[in-house]
Amino acid sequence: MSSTTIATPLDERELCAWRGLLRTHATLTKALDARLEAAHGLSLSTYEVLASLQDTERHRMRMCDLASTAMLSRSGLSRLADRLERDGLIARASCHDDARGAYAVLTEAGAAKLSEARATHLEAVREHFLGRLSDDELDALAAAWGRLSGAPDAPAD
C-alpha cells in the first residue's frame, strides 16, 4: 500500500468480529492463566510449553520450533525456558545436527507438574470457552481457525 492510499475503515460487522476475537482471546487467556496460577503455580505459557513437549514422541523439541508452537517469541521462550530449567521442569540438550541449536526436554518433574495441571486446564477451557458454544458453532470456529492459520489438519467446510 502506498503512503498516498487511504485505508478503508472496517465496517461495523468487520470491527465487531475483529475486536471480538481480540477481546475473547484476552479474556480467555487471563481466566486460564489465573486458574492455573492459583491451583498449580503455573502460567498459561508454562502449561503450553510443557504440553507441547509432552505431545512430542521423545518429549523434546528444538527451541525455535517450541517458540512457534507455544506462540512465544524466541526471546520470550528463552526467558521462560531459563525459569523452567531452574525449576527442574525442563532440561536443555544440544542439537547434534546443528551446534547452534538446542532442544528443550520435558523432565519427569515437568511431566508430573503438567499431569497435575491438566484437569484444571481442561475444566477451565470447557467452562470459559467450549461449554458456551453449540456443536455447530464449534465446527464453524474450527473451520475458520483452520482457514486463517493455514493449518493442514483443519476440518473441511
N, C-alpha and C positions, 0 to 999 in steps of 0.2 A: 504494500500500500504506500503510495507516495505521500509526502507531507502535505500536499495540497488537497488530498482527498478527504472529504468529510465522512466520518463513520456514521452509519445509520444506527440510531439508538435501538435498543431492544424493545420490542413491543411488550405489552403487559403480560401476555402468556409466556413469552420467552424469559422475561425478567422474573416472573414467578417461578418458573422451572429452574432457572439458574440459581436464584437466591435460595430457593427451597432446598436444592442439593447442598449448597454451602452450609445453610443453617442446620439441616439434618445431619450432615457429616460432623459438624462441630458439636451438636447436642449429643449424638451417639458416642462420639469419641470421649467426650467429657464424662458421660454416665458410665461407660465401660471402664475408663481409667480410674474413676473414683471407686467403683465397686471392687476392682482388682486390687487397688492400693489398700483399701480398708480391710479386705479379707485376707490378702496374701502378701502385702508389701511389694507388689509388682505393678509397674506401669503397663499400660496397654502396649507400648512399644516393646518393652521387655517380653511380654507374653507373646507378641507376634514373632519376635526373633527366635525365642525358644520353640514355638510351634513350627516355624519354618524349618528349623534344624531337625526337629522330631520327624517331620514329614519326609525327609530325605532317606534314602536307603541306608547310608552309613552314618546318619545323624551329623553330617558335616556339609559345609557349603563354603565356596570361595567368598571372601568378604565382599567383593564387588557385586556378586550375584545376590548375596544376602541383603545388602543395602537396597537393591532394586526390589526384591521380593517383599521386604518389610516396609517398603515405601519410605526409606530414610535416605538422606544424603550420605555420601561416603564418610564425610567428617562426622556427621551425627551418629552413624553406626560405629565409627571408630571410638568415639567417646563412650557410647553405650557399651561396646564390647570391652573397653577397659574396666568399667564397673562390673560387668558380668563376670569377667575373668577374675577380678579381685574377690568377688563373692563366691567364686568356685562353680558358677553355673555354666560357664563355657571354658574351653581351653583354645588356644591358638596353635595351629600346626603349620609347618612350612609346606609350600607347594613345590613338589619335586620337579614339575614341568616348567615352572616359572619362578625364579628366585625372588622376584619382586612380589609375588602373590602370597597370600596366606589363607588358610582355612579357619573358620570358626567351627568348633566341635562341641556338641552338646555333652556335658558331663553327666554322670549318674545323679549328682545333686541337682543339676538343671532339669533333668528328666523328671525327677521326683517333685520338684517345685512346680513344673508345668502340670504334672498329673494332679497335684493338689488344687491348682487354679482352674483346671479345665471345666469342671462343673459350674463354677461361678461364672466363668466367661460365657458358656453356652446358655445358662439361665438368663444372664443379662442381655445377650443378643436376642433371645426369644422374647423377653419381656419388653425391651425397648424398640425392637425392630420387627422381627418375623411375626410375632403374635399380633401385631397391629395391622397386618395385611392379609388379604384373601389369597387363596392359591393362584387365582388368575393374575392378581397384582404381582405376586412373587415371580410368576413365569414371565410377565411383561418386563419387570425390572431386570431379571436375569438376562433376558434377551437384549435389552437396551444397554446394560453394562457391558455385555459381550461385544456388541457392535462398537461402542465407544472406546473400549480398551483394545479392540482387535484381538481379543482372546481366541485362540484356536479351538478351545473346547466350549465355546459359547453355544447355548441351546439355539436351535433353528427356530425361525418365526413360524 
